Amino acid sequence: MRKVVRREVVIDWDWGASGIWLTSDRDQSFTLSPAGEWGAYDPARDRGGGWRGLLSDDLIERLKAWNDEGDAYMGRGAHEHDDEQRTAYWARGIELAEDVQRQLGDAYEVHCRAPAAFRR
């Protein structure tokens, strides 16, 4: 019997990223999209089509907006926000992960890499 390996998708924040990452293999190294390129998502350079066609345009935009919002909570302005705001931010990330899981189906395992301190 052939073992079915589910691809792991992680919802996580990083500067200028899209908010969604695909693990390349079991070693847990991350790539930005199925095309496997590092760096900010640029549709013009994405020969593999990225997440388009796998996820709705609306969900892709919501992921990007969530990631952009994270710049304020995780970046230079982090001190301007309290734990309640950061907890709400990561809760939205967990909700996005659930939406991504629904759209990708069982071939993928999706989770949000929310820091333990900010999980509800």
KOLLUM-766817 format. One record per residue (C-alpha): residue number from 0; residue in one letter; x, y, z. Coordinates in pm, 1 decimal. Last residue first. Layout:
N
nr, rest, u, v, w
NUM, A, X, Y, Z
...
***
This chain:
120
nr, rest, u, v, w
119, R, -689.9, 3144.5, 2251.6
118, R, -337.4, 3126.9, 2112.3
117, F, -116.9, 3432.3, 2170.2
116, A, 134.9, 3293.7, 2420.3
115, A, 173.2, 2976.8, 2213.2
114, P, 306.0, 3177.7, 1916.4
113, A, 71.1, 3134.9, 1620.6
112, R, 211.8, 2908.0, 1350.0
111, C, -123.0, 2868.3, 1181.8
110, H, -204.4, 2524.8, 1046.8
109, V, -280.2, 2356.9, 715.8
108, E, -239.2, 1989.8, 623.1
107, Y, -279.8, 1948.1, 248.8
106, A, -415.1, 1672.9, 23.5
105, D, -730.5, 1673.4, 237.5
104, G, -882.5, 1989.3, 94.1
103, L, -717.6, 2306.0, -33.0
102, Q, -1022.1, 2531.6, 6.6
101, R, -1131.6, 2406.5, 349.1
100, Q, -772.5, 2406.4, 477.7
99, V, -722.7, 2765.8, 357.3
98, D, -1036.1, 2875.7, 544.9
97, E, -915.6, 2701.7, 862.7
96, A, -574.9, 2866.3, 826.3
95, L, -749.9, 3202.1, 786.5
94, E, -931.9, 3144.4, 1114.8
93, I, -598.5, 3065.6, 1283.9
92, G, -452.4, 3385.8, 1142.1
91, R, -753.5, 3582.0, 1271.3
90, A, -682.7, 3436.7, 1616.8
89, W, -321.6, 3552.9, 1570.1
88, Y, -436.8, 3914.8, 1532.2
87, A, -680.3, 3886.6, 1825.2
86, T, -395.4, 3761.6, 2047.3
85, R, -174.2, 4047.2, 1924.2
84, Q, -443.1, 4301.7, 2014.2
83, E, -492.7, 4147.0, 2359.9
82, D, -116.7, 4131.3, 2411.9
81, D, -81.7, 4507.4, 2373.1
80, H, 25.7, 4713.1, 2075.0
79, E, 257.1, 5015.2, 2050.8
78, H, 562.1, 4803.8, 2142.5
77, A, 516.9, 4608.6, 1819.9
76, G, 577.2, 4921.4, 1610.5
75, R, 912.2, 4803.3, 1473.7
74, G, 773.2, 4471.6, 1359.4
73, M, 545.1, 4206.7, 1505.5
72, Y, 214.6, 4383.5, 1559.4
71, A, 252.4, 4656.8, 1297.2
70, D, 402.0, 4427.5, 1030.6
69, G, 128.4, 4180.1, 1118.6
68, E, -126.4, 4396.3, 936.4
67, D, 64.2, 4326.2, 614.2
66, N, 37.4, 3951.6, 682.0
65, W, -336.0, 3979.8, 742.3
64, A, -378.6, 4184.7, 423.1
63, K, -180.2, 3922.7, 228.0
62, L, -390.2, 3639.6, 370.3
61, R, -711.4, 3830.4, 294.4
60, E, -593.7, 3887.5, -64.4
59, I, -520.6, 3517.6, -115.0
58, L, -858.7, 3434.1, 35.9
57, D, -1040.6, 3668.4, -203.4
56, D, -846.3, 3538.7, -504.5
55, S, -971.4, 3190.4, -418.4
54, L, -712.3, 2927.6, -338.3
53, L, -563.4, 2649.9, -553.2
52, G, -606.1, 2827.8, -887.1
51, R, -386.2, 3109.3, -772.4
50, W, -160.3, 2977.5, -493.5
49, G, 157.2, 3016.3, -693.8
48, G, 109.1, 2993.9, -1069.2
47, G, 417.7, 2782.8, -1122.2
46, R, 606.8, 3047.8, -1320.4
45, D, 571.3, 3302.0, -1042.5
44, R, 782.3, 3594.3, -1159.4
43, A, 492.8, 3816.1, -1274.8
42, P, 286.3, 3705.9, -974.5
41, D, 545.0, 3851.5, -734.6
40, Y, 522.4, 3699.8, -388.9
39, A, 784.7, 3849.0, -161.2
38, G, 1095.2, 3640.2, -121.1
37, W, 1189.6, 3276.4, -165.0
36, E, 1079.9, 3079.5, -470.9
35, G, 927.8, 2732.2, -444.3
34, A, 664.0, 2756.5, -717.6
33, P, 421.2, 2602.6, -468.5
32, S, 444.7, 2928.8, -276.1
31, L, 660.2, 3110.1, -25.9
30, T, 898.5, 2832.5, 59.9
29, F, 963.9, 2690.1, 400.3
28, S, 1215.6, 2442.3, 536.6
27, Q, 1043.6, 2196.0, 767.2
26, D, 1289.5, 1908.2, 712.2
25, R, 989.9, 1691.6, 614.9
24, D, 958.0, 1852.8, 274.9
23, S, 914.5, 2183.8, 92.5
22, T, 692.8, 2332.1, 356.8
21, L, 440.7, 2561.5, 189.1
20, W, 401.6, 2910.8, 331.0
19, I, 110.4, 3152.6, 352.6
18, G, 110.1, 3507.5, 492.9
17, S, 199.2, 3666.6, 158.1
16, A, 534.5, 3811.5, 253.4
15, G, 659.8, 4166.5, 292.9
14, W, 799.2, 4107.7, 641.0
13, D, 694.6, 3771.1, 781.8
12, W, 372.8, 3635.8, 935.8
11, D, 260.3, 3275.4, 943.5
10, I, -2.2, 3046.6, 792.0
9, V, 170.1, 2715.6, 733.0
8, V, 96.0, 2460.3, 463.0
7, E, 210.6, 2100.8, 498.8
6, R, 173.0, 1868.0, 199.3
5, R, -3.0, 1543.2, 283.6
4, V, 189.9, 1225.1, 214.3
3, V, -18.5, 925.6, 110.5
2, K, 158.7, 596.7, 181.2
1, R, 136.5, 340.4, -97.0
0, M, 0.0, 0.0, 0.0
***
